[in-house]
């Protein structure tokens, strides 16, 4: 196992280099806008734009720019400075990380609390009216885009424009250290919106896996021993059915820790996803590189963690 983990870590480091190179090529060779022109403003002169390009190092060859960026990361864990305000990208990301952690953790708890019981009940009562109703609702939730659900939620329940003035609207995020209650209420609607599609997908996954598992030979053996149905489902069937769910959950958490871009943008939450969105709009390459690498790191780390947990959950798995 240790040898496997070391190989995965080395492979993950290589993937981070590849991701950084691809991101650099996409946003440098095929730029959507000139960062120097954006920073110079509307009434900028060619001389001012040229000076800004020199100050930002954009007049250097592309391979030199990338080498300096990569060397800064490897030697000093330096993600560079924003083209827009000359603020350290690393400090911006770590400042916004608690916000994204709050959003991700809350949404994860909600979608697991909702998805697993619904999936189990639907599997036990397969083809019943309850099963058809829950799976139909899950299909609708999966099909609805996150930004659409967010706008509908704001229209119905926000204090600003909502039909029912129930929860704080967009731009109301409050840090946990300032007020725990306001922090909770400001994130409750984003949590539910972000968790909706995930809960629907996981409920369908748990249902399908559990139905397949309950037809296995060892389940019939457990029943033949006289074990109660609750113990057969909970201890034998559900444990095997949740193994693929753990894999997907780890990957999804890794993706969300890199920034839930749509949710943070719709609700104007100052997290990493919102920072990535603003960086792309402003062609801020160091910020884009930093957020992409940060997200890729979490995804790779989640992959390694999930593989290790998978071996403990399923004795058949060996590395």
SVG drawing of the C-alpha trace seen along z (x, -y; Angstrom):
<svg xmlns="http://www.w3.org/2000/svg" viewBox="-48 -58 61 79">
<polyline fill="none" stroke="black" stroke-width="0.4" points="0.0,0.0 2.8,-2.4 4.5,-1.8 1.2,-2.4 0.6,-5.7 4.1,-6.9 3.5,-6.1 0.2,-7.9 1.8,-11.0 4.5,-11.1 2.0,-10.7 -0.2,-13.4 2.8,-15.8 3.3,-15.1 -0.4,-15.7 -0.2,-19.1 2.6,-20.1 0.6,-19.0 -2.5,-20.9 -0.4,-24.0 1.1,-23.8 -2.3,-23.3 -3.8,-26.2 -0.9,-28.4 -1.2,-27.5 -4.9,-28.0 -5.0,-31.4 -1.7,-32.7 -1.5,-31.4 -5.3,-31.8 -6.1,-34.8 -9.5,-36.2 -8.2,-39.7 -4.9,-41.5 -4.3,-41.7 -2.2,-44.8 -4.9,-46.6 -7.5,-45.6 -5.3,-46.9 -4.5,-50.1 -8.1,-51.1 -10.3,-52.6 -8.2,-55.6 -4.8,-53.9 -2.1,-54.8 0.1,-52.3 3.0,-53.5 1.2,-52.8 0.1,-49.3 3.7,-48.5 5.0,-49.6 2.4,-47.5 3.3,-44.5 7.0,-45.0 6.2,-45.3 4.0,-42.2 6.7,-40.3 4.3,-39.7 6.9,-40.9 9.2,-37.9 9.0,-34.7 6.3,-32.3 8.6,-29.5 10.4,-32.0 7.1,-33.1 6.1,-29.5 9.5,-28.6 9.4,-31.5 5.9,-30.5 6.8,-26.9 10.0,-27.7 8.2,-30.0 5.7,-27.2 8.3,-24.4 10.8,-26.5 8.7,-28.9 5.1,-27.7 4.5,-31.1 1.5,-31.3 2.4,-34.8 0.6,-38.1 -2.7,-39.1 -2.5,-41.2 -5.4,-43.3 -4.3,-44.5 -0.8,-43.0 -2.1,-41.0 -0.6,-37.6 -2.7,-34.9 -1.8,-32.5 -3.1,-34.9 -6.3,-35.4 -7.0,-31.7 -6.2,-30.9 -8.4,-33.9 -11.3,-32.5 -10.7,-28.8 -12.8,-28.9 -15.7,-30.2 -15.5,-27.4 -14.9,-24.8 -18.1,-26.0 -20.1,-25.7 -18.7,-22.3 -19.1,-20.7 -22.6,-21.9 -23.8,-20.8 -22.1,-17.4 -23.8,-16.7 -27.2,-17.7 -26.9,-15.6 -25.7,-12.5 -28.4,-12.8 -31.0,-13.0 -29.6,-10.7 -28.7,-7.5 -32.1,-7.1 -34.0,-7.8 -31.9,-5.4 -32.3,-2.6 -36.0,-3.0 -36.4,-3.1 -34.3,0.1 -36.3,1.9 -39.6,0.9 -38.6,1.1 -41.3,0.3 -43.6,-1.0 -45.4,-4.3 -42.9,-5.8 -40.0,-4.5 -41.4,-6.0 -42.1,-9.4 -38.6,-9.7 -36.8,-8.6 -38.9,-11.0 -38.1,-13.9 -34.4,-12.9 -34.5,-12.9 -35.9,-16.5 -33.2,-17.6 -30.4,-16.1 -31.7,-17.8 -32.1,-21.3 -28.9,-23.4 -27.5,-24.7 -27.7,-28.3 -31.4,-27.8 -32.1,-26.3 -30.2,-29.1 -32.2,-31.8 -35.5,-30.1 -34.5,-29.8 -33.6,-33.5 -36.9,-34.4 -38.9,-32.4 -37.2,-32.6 -34.7,-35.5 -35.3,-38.5 -34.6,-40.9 -36.7,-39.8 -38.3,-36.6 -42.0,-35.8 -41.6,-34.6 -39.0,-36.5 -37.4,-33.6 -33.6,-33.6 -30.8,-36.1 -30.3,-36.6 -27.2,-37.0 -24.2,-38.7 -25.2,-38.1 -22.4,-35.7 -21.2,-36.3 -18.1,-34.6 -18.5,-32.1 -16.3,-34.0 -18.5,-37.1 -21.9,-35.5 -22.6,-31.7 -26.3,-32.2 -25.9,-34.6 -23.3,-32.4 -25.7,-29.4 -28.7,-31.3 -26.6,-32.9 -25.4,-29.5 -28.6,-27.5 -30.0,-28.3 -26.7,-27.8 -26.3,-24.5 -29.7,-23.2 -29.2,-24.4 -25.8,-22.8 -26.9,-19.6 -30.0,-19.1 -28.4,-17.7 -25.8,-15.7 -28.5,-14.2 -30.6,-13.2 -27.6,-11.5 -26.5,-9.7 -30.0,-8.5 -30.2,-6.9 -26.8,-5.4 -27.5,-3.9 -30.8,-2.5 -29.2,-0.8 -26.2,0.5 -28.4,1.8 -30.8,3.6 -27.9,5.4 -26.2,6.2 -29.4,7.7 -29.4,10.3 -25.9,11.6 -25.4,15.1 -24.0,13.9 -27.2,11.9 -29.2,15.1 -26.9,16.9 -27.3,14.1 -31.1,14.5 -30.8,18.2 -29.0,17.9 -32.0,16.2 -30.7,12.6 -33.3,9.9 -34.0,8.0 -32.7,4.8 -29.4,6.3 -29.1,8.0 -29.7,4.6 -27.7,2.4 -24.7,4.5 -24.3,6.7 -26.1,5.0 -25.6,1.3 -21.8,1.7 -21.2,3.1 -23.6,0.8 -21.9,-2.3 -18.4,-1.5 -18.9,-3.2 -20.7,-6.0 -17.5,-6.7 -15.5,-6.9 -17.8,-9.4 -18.2,-11.4 -14.4,-11.8 -14.1,-13.0 -17.1,-15.4 -15.7,-16.9 -12.3,-17.4 -14.0,-19.2 -16.1,-21.4 -13.1,-22.3 -11.6,-23.8 -14.6,-26.1 -18.3,-25.7 -18.2,-28.3 -21.9,-28.5 -23.3,-28.4 -20.8,-31.0 -21.4,-33.2 -25.3,-33.1 -25.2,-33.8 -22.2,-36.2 -20.3,-34.1 -16.6,-35.3 -15.1,-31.8 -12.5,-30.3 -15.1,-29.6 -16.1,-33.2 -12.5,-34.2 -11.9,-31.9 -14.9,-33.3 -13.7,-36.9 -10.2,-35.9 -11.4,-34.4 -13.5,-37.4 -10.5,-39.7 -7.9,-37.4 -5.9,-37.3 -3.6,-34.5 -1.8,-34.1 -5.1,-33.9 -6.5,-31.4 -3.4,-29.3 -3.6,-29.4 -7.2,-28.4 -6.9,-25.7 -3.9,-24.2 -5.6,-24.4 -8.7,-22.6 -6.5,-19.9 -4.6,-19.4 -7.8,-18.6 -9.1,-16.3 -5.8,-14.3 -5.6,-14.2 -9.2,-13.0 -8.5,-10.3 -5.6,-8.9 -7.7,-9.1 -10.6,-7.4 -8.5,-4.5 -7.1,-4.0 -10.6,-4.1 -11.9,-1.8 -9.5,1.0 -10.7,0.8 -14.4,0.9 -14.1,3.7 -11.8,6.6 -11.7,7.8 -9.6,4.7 -5.9,5.2 -3.0,3.0"/>
</svg>
